[in-house]
Amino acid sequence: MNAVRIETTIERDGELHLKQLPCRQGDKVEAIVLLIEPLSPEQRAAMDAAREQAREEALKRFSARAHASRFRSEGPYPTRDELHERD
């Protein structure tokens, strides 16, 4: 078994991108991720709070756009049989 050591920084929460590995498409590999500097409880709480705030802001933007939308359905929805023209 060959081993390759790569030290990198996580750029997005939960994502790790590895490039220029000595592997080809279809090769089977095993990846083990070691956290070099574990987060303190305060750091993790701050990250969680920031993530939750970002989610709440995204929900507010989505809701505002949904309420501002002029799209409205008219009339009753077709039945499943009407949609699929079953015989």
N, C-alpha and C positions, 0 to 999 in steps of 0.2 A: 504494500500500500504506500502511495506517495502522499505527502502532506504539503500543503501550501499555507503559509501564515500570512494573513492580511490584517493590518490594523487600520481601521477606518472610523468615521464618525457617522452616527445616524442623523440623516437630514430631515426625515419626517417620522413622526411617532409610528412605531411598529413596522417600519420599512428598512430593509437593508439591501443595497444594490452592490453586487460584486461584478467587476469587469476584468478583462484580460486574464482570465483563468486558463491554465493549460489543459482545457477540456474541450471536447468536441460534442456536437449535438448527439444526444442519445447515450452519452456516458453516464453511468450511475455514480453519484457522489453522496457523501454524508457531510452535513454542515453542523458545526457546534459553535454556538455564539457564547463568548465569555464576556461578561460586563466588567470592564476594567475599573471603573469608579462607580460603585453602586450609589443610587440616589438616597439621600437622607429622607426621613419621613416628611420633613418640611418642604424639601424640593419636590417630592412626589405630590404632596398636597397642592403646592403652587401650580404644578403642571396640570393636575386634575381640574383645579378651579379655572385655569385658563382655557382648557379644552371645553369645559361645561359652558363657560361664557361664550366661546366661539359658536358652540352648538345653539345656544339660545339666540344669539344674534342672527345666525343663519335661518333659524325658524321664523324670526320676526320678518326678515327680508322675504322669505318664501310666502308667509301669510299675507304680507302687504301686496306682493305681486299677484297672489291668487285673488285677493279681494278686489284689486284694481282691474282684473281681467274682464273683458267684455264678452267672453265666451259663455253662452248659455244654451242648454239643450232646449229644444222645442218639441212638444208632443211626447207621446209615450215611446219608450225604447222598444225595438223589435224583439220578438221572442227568439229563443235559441234556434227553433226550427226555421224561423224566417231568415235568420242570419246564415244558416248553413244549408238552406234549401233542401231539406231531407225529403225523401219520397216514402 
